[in-house]
């Protein structure tokens, strides 16, 4: 009798130890649903969980926390992935090259170390009922997601949403982005809305139908708008872009529908302000309080109005080239503020960026200025400086 009790006890101890070994493994590879079922008594997995390529459906029951990564990569047969009780993934949530995955259901998930999803051509929506509110990095690329409902972060290091061709809206309650924010090459009608964003290190918006940043106050690096489809951009609370140590540009390039930009309280740019190939911008007067530009002001296009009434110091150059008739006399006071080259020219045949010589319809050109003495700041090659003396040059032809 005693022997039976001892054997029974040893069996229980062995089972407990086996379960502990499963839950505490550095890496667990689940090739079948039976392998996943073996984890259902592990409230916490201490290591990584990797799903094998033969799975067609995968349900992770019982697990509430994964302290490592959840890796679901190259599972080309996988159609359904669900983890009803999983609340936290402390490492990376990696879903990559899942060509037929059409259901991702994580009803309890609220916290992830990093989201990295790439090439999910059958996944159109998420079932994240509890909503992910914590993640340090997010990259979502090459999916058919129509929205990011179920992901709503407050603070993030990197937030990169690109090449999701059916994505209609990116609306996230972010307040701070400590590394980079990029919304690029999604549906051309995608509305990028960040109603609570106050601070970002770098921010790039490309191929967006709308951008809303009503509370953005400071961008530590650069702020760029490229090839977007919206007609207006308002940043009513933005006060500064860049820092004294790393510079920081504001760039508007190839925004064919853009007609107006308003940054009414912006005072300082530590890099360059540039407008290039924004063909419908006819009025650049949305910077009434801009005072100090550590780089250059570089604007080219077909605008007939440009005003910078508060500028006191331009440490790089000034370049204005426009196809429209333009009276540069109104900007002549800027000459004394420019440390680099000053160019202002209207009726330019092919307006160029800083460093190019404007050519007017009669073959004349105009520029004037000083050698660049901006010192520690080097103007970006994509930016420029050139304004007023076309008129005087033409007089001597």
C-alpha positions in Angstrom: 0.0 0.0 0.0 2.8 2.4 1.0 4.5 1.5 -2.3 1.4 2.5 -4.3 1.1 5.8 -2.4 4.8 6.6 -3.1 4.5 5.7 -6.7 1.3 7.8 -7.0 3.0 10.8 -5.3 6.1 10.5 -7.6 3.8 10.4 -10.6 2.1 13.6 -9.4 5.4 15.3 -8.7 6.7 14.2 -12.1 3.6 15.6 -13.8 4.0 18.9 -11.9 7.6 19.1 -12.9 6.8 18.3 -16.5 4.2 21.1 -16.5 6.7 23.5 -15.0 9.3 22.6 -17.6 6.7 23.3 -20.4 5.7 26.6 -18.9 9.3 27.6 -18.1 10.9 26.6 -21.4 13.0 29.2 -23.2 11.3 28.4 -26.5 8.2 26.3 -27.1 7.5 25.2 -30.7 3.9 24.2 -31.3 3.6 22.0 -34.5 0.0 20.9 -33.8 -3.1 21.9 -31.9 -2.2 19.2 -29.4 1.0 20.9 -28.6 -0.9 24.1 -27.9 -3.4 22.2 -25.8 -0.5 21.0 -23.6 0.0 24.7 -22.6 -3.5 25.3 -21.3 -2.5 25.0 -17.7 0.3 27.6 -18.2 -1.1 30.9 -17.1 2.3 32.3 -17.8 4.8 31.2 -20.5 8.3 32.3 -19.5 9.8 32.1 -23.0 8.9 32.4 -26.6 6.0 30.6 -28.3 6.6 29.7 -31.9 3.9 28.3 -34.2 4.8 25.6 -36.7 4.0 25.8 -40.5 1.6 22.9 -40.6 -1.1 24.5 -38.5 -4.4 25.4 -40.2 -6.2 26.7 -37.1 -4.5 27.6 -33.8 -6.1 28.3 -30.5 -4.0 29.2 -27.5 -6.1 28.4 -24.5 -5.3 29.1 -20.8 -2.3 31.3 -21.4 -2.6 34.8 -20.0 1.0 36.1 -20.3 3.8 35.3 -22.7 7.0 36.8 -21.3 8.9 36.2 -24.5 7.8 36.5 -28.1 4.8 35.1 -30.0 6.1 34.2 -33.4 3.7 33.2 -36.2 5.8 33.3 -39.4 5.6 31.6 -42.7 2.6 29.5 -41.6 1.2 29.5 -45.1 -1.8 27.2 -44.2 -2.9 29.1 -41.1 -6.4 30.5 -41.5 -7.4 31.2 -37.9 -5.4 32.4 -34.9 -7.0 33.0 -31.5 -6.0 33.3 -27.9 -9.1 34.1 -25.9 -7.4 34.7 -22.5 -4.0 36.1 -23.5 -3.7 39.6 -22.0 0.0 40.3 -22.3 2.9 39.6 -24.7 6.0 41.1 -23.2 8.2 40.5 -26.2 7.3 40.8 -29.9 4.0 39.8 -31.5 5.3 38.8 -34.9 2.9 37.8 -37.6 4.8 37.5 -40.9 3.9 36.0 -44.3 0.6 34.5 -43.4 -0.9 34.4 -46.8 -4.4 32.9 -45.9 -4.8 34.1 -42.3 -8.3 35.8 -42.2 -9.0 35.7 -38.5 -6.9 37.1 -35.6 -8.9 37.0 -32.4 -7.3 38.2 -29.2 -10.2 39.3 -27.1 -8.2 39.9 -23.9 -5.0 41.4 -25.2 -4.1 44.8 -23.9 -0.3 45.0 -23.7 2.4 44.1 -26.2 6.1 44.8 -26.2 6.3 45.2 -30.0 3.8 44.6 -32.8 5.4 43.5 -36.0 3.0 42.4 -38.8 4.0 42.0 -42.4 2.4 40.4 -45.4 -1.0 39.5 -44.2 -2.9 39.6 -47.6 -6.1 38.0 -46.3 -6.5 39.8 -42.9 -9.1 42.6 -43.3 -10.0 43.2 -39.6 -8.9 42.5 -36.1 -10.8 41.1 -33.2 -9.1 42.8 -30.3 -12.1 43.3 -28.0 -10.2 44.6 -25.0 -8.0 46.9 -27.1 -4.2 47.1 -27.1 -3.3 50.2 -25.1 0.4 49.5 -24.5 3.1 48.8 -27.0 6.6 50.3 -27.4 6.8 49.8 -31.2 4.3 49.1 -33.9 4.9 48.2 -37.5 2.0 47.1 -39.7 2.8 46.7 -43.4 1.3 44.9 -46.4 -2.1 43.9 -45.1 -5.6 44.4 -46.3 -6.7 45.8 -42.9 -9.4 48.5 -43.3 -8.9 50.0 -39.8 -6.7 49.6 -36.8 -9.7 49.2 -34.4 -8.4 47.4 -31.4 -5.1 49.2 -31.2 -5.3 52.5 -29.3 -2.0 53.5 -27.7 -1.1 56.5 -25.6 2.7 56.5 -25.8 4.9 54.7 -28.3 8.5 54.7 -29.5 7.8 53.9 -33.1 4.5 53.8 -35.0 4.9 52.8 -38.6 1.8 52.0 -40.7 2.7 51.5 -44.4 1.5 49.8 -47.6 -1.9 48.8 -46.4 -3.9 49.5 -49.5 -7.4 49.2 -48.1 -6.7 51.1 -44.8 -9.4 53.8 -44.5 -8.5 55.3 -41.2 -5.7 55.5 -38.6 -7.1 57.1 -35.5 -5.1 56.6 -32.4 -5.1 58.4 -29.1 -1.3 58.8 -29.0 0.1 61.6 -26.9 3.8 61.1 -27.4 5.9 59.4 -30.1 9.5 59.1 -28.8 11.2 57.9 -32.0 9.2 58.1 -35.2 5.6 58.3 -36.6 5.1 57.3 -40.2 1.9 56.9 -42.1 2.9 56.1 -45.7 1.7 54.4 -48.9 -1.6 53.2 -47.6 -5.0 53.9 -49.3 -4.8 57.3 -50.9 -8.0 58.2 -49.0 -6.7 57.1 -45.6 -7.6 59.6 -42.8 -4.7 59.9 -40.3 -6.1 61.3 -37.1 -4.1 61.9 -33.9 -6.4 64.1 -31.8 -4.3 63.9 -28.7 -0.7 64.0 -30.1 1.3 66.6 -28.3 4.9 65.7 -28.9 6.8 63.6 -31.6 10.4 63.1 -32.3 9.9 62.7 -36.1 6.7 62.5 -38.1 6.1 61.7 -41.8 2.8 61.6 -43.6 2.8 60.3 -47.2 -0.1 59.5 -49.6 -2.8 60.4 -47.0 -6.2 61.7 -47.8 -6.4 63.7 -44.6 -4.1 64.5 -41.6 -5.4 65.9 -38.3 -2.8 67.0 -35.6 -4.8 69.6 -33.7 -2.7 69.4 -30.4 0.8 68.8 -31.8 3.0 71.3 -30.1 6.6 70.2 -30.6 8.4 68.0 -33.1 12.0 67.3 -31.9 13.2 66.1 -35.3 11.6 66.7 -38.7 8.0 67.0 -39.9 7.3 66.0 -43.5 4.2 65.9 -45.8 4.7 64.1 -49.2 2.4 63.3 -52.0 -0.8 63.7 -50.0 -4.3 64.3 -51.3 -5.6 66.8 -48.8 -6.1 70.5 -49.6 -5.3 72.0 -46.3 -3.1 71.3 -43.3 -3.6 73.0 -39.9 -1.2 72.7 -37.0 -2.8 75.3 -34.7 -0.6 74.5 -31.6 2.8 73.7 -33.2 5.5 76.0 -31.7 8.8 74.5 -32.6 10.4 71.9 -35.0 13.8 70.4 -34.3 16.5 71.0 -31.8 19.8 72.8 -31.7 21.8 69.6 -31.7 20.1 67.7 -34.5 18.3 70.3 -36.6 14.8 69.5 -37.9 13.0 70.4 -41.2 9.4 71.1 -42.2 8.9 69.8 -45.7 5.9 69.9 -48.1 6.6 68.1 -51.3 4.5 66.9 -54.2 1.2 67.5 -52.5 -0.8 68.2 -55.7 -4.1 69.1 -54.0 -2.7 71.3 -51.2 -3.8 74.9 -51.3 -3.1 76.2 -47.8 -1.0 75.5 -44.7 -1.6 77.1 -41.3 0.9 77.0 -38.4 -0.2 80.2 -36.6 2.0 79.9 -33.5 5.1 78.3 -34.9 8.1 80.4 -33.9 11.3 78.3 -34.4 12.5 75.8 -37.0 15.9 74.3 -36.3 16.3 73.1 -39.9 14.7 74.2 -43.2 11.2 75.2 -44.2 10.6 73.8 -47.7 7.7 73.9 -50.2 8.5 72.1 -53.5 6.2 70.9 -56.3 3.0 71.7 -54.3 1.4 72.9 -57.5 -1.9 74.4 -56.1 -0.3 76.4 -53.2 -0.7 80.0 -54.3 -0.4 81.6 -50.9 2.3 81.0 -48.3 1.4 83.2 -45.4 0.4 80.7 -42.7 3.5 81.3 -40.6 2.8 84.7 -39.0 4.9 84.2 -35.9 7.9 82.4 -37.4 10.9 84.2 -36.0 14.1 82.1 -36.2 15.1 79.6 -38.9 18.4 77.8 -38.2 18.4 76.3 -41.7 16.9 77.9 -44.8 13.6 79.0 -46.1 13.3 77.3 -49.5 10.0 77.7 -51.4 9.4 77.1 -55.1 6.1 76.7 -57.1 3.5 78.9 -58.6 2.4 81.0 -55.6 1.8 84.7 -55.9 1.9 85.5 -52.2 4.5 84.8 -49.6 4.8 86.5 -46.2 7.1 86.0 -43.2 6.4 89.1 -41.1 8.1 88.0 -37.9 11.3 86.5 -39.2 14.3 88.0 -37.5 17.1 85.4 -38.2 17.6 83.0 -41.1 20.9 81.2 -40.4 21.0 79.4 -43.7 19.7 80.8 -47.0 16.5 82.1 -48.5 15.2 80.8 -51.8 12.0 81.9 -53.4 11.2 80.9 -57.0 7.7 81.0 -58.5 6.2 80.9 -62.0 3.8 83.7 -61.0 4.5 87.4 -61.2 5.9 88.2 -57.8 7.0 91.5 -56.3 10.0 90.7 -54.2 10.1 94.2 -52.7 7.8 93.0 -49.9 10.5 90.6 -48.7 13.4 92.9 -49.1 13.6 93.3 -45.3 14.6 89.6 -45.0 18.0 90.3 -46.8 19.5 91.5 -43.5 18.4 88.4 -41.6 19.9 85.8 -44.0 23.3 84.4 -43.3 23.5 82.4 -46.5 22.5 83.2 -50.1 19.4 85.2 -50.7 17.4 84.6 -53.9 13.9 85.9 -54.8 12.5 85.6 -58.4 9.1 85.7 -60.0 8.0 84.6 -63.5 10.5 81.8 -63.3 10.3 79.2 -66.1 11.2 76.2 -64.0 11.3 77.0 -60.3 14.0 75.2 -58.5 15.1 74.5 -54.9 18.0 76.1 -53.1 21.2 76.2 -55.1 19.6 76.5 -58.5 19.6 79.7 -60.5 16.2 80.9 -61.5 15.6 81.6 -65.2 12.8 83.9 -66.2 10.7 83.8 -69.4 13.1 86.2 -71.2 16.2 84.2 -70.3 17.1 86.4 -67.4 18.1 85.2 -63.9 18.3 86.8 -60.5 20.0 86.2 -57.2 21.9 87.9 -54.5 23.4 87.1 -51.2 26.4 86.2 -49.2 28.4 83.0 -48.8 26.8 80.7 -46.3 28.1 81.4 -42.8 25.5 79.2 -41.0 28.4 77.4 -39.3 27.3 74.2 -37.6 24.2 73.7 -39.7 24.3 72.0 -43.1 21.3 72.5 -45.2 19.7 69.3 -46.5 20.4 68.7 -50.2 16.6 68.4 -50.8 16.1 71.9 -49.5 17.2 75.2 -50.9 17.8 79.0 -50.9 17.2 81.7 -53.7 15.2 85.2 -53.8 15.0 88.8 -55.3 17.7 90.0 -57.8 16.2 88.6 -60.9 14.7 92.0 -61.5 18.1 93.7 -61.3 19.8 91.2 -63.4 17.3 91.7 -66.1 18.0 95.4 -66.2 21.5 94.8 -67.4 20.8 92.2 -70.1 
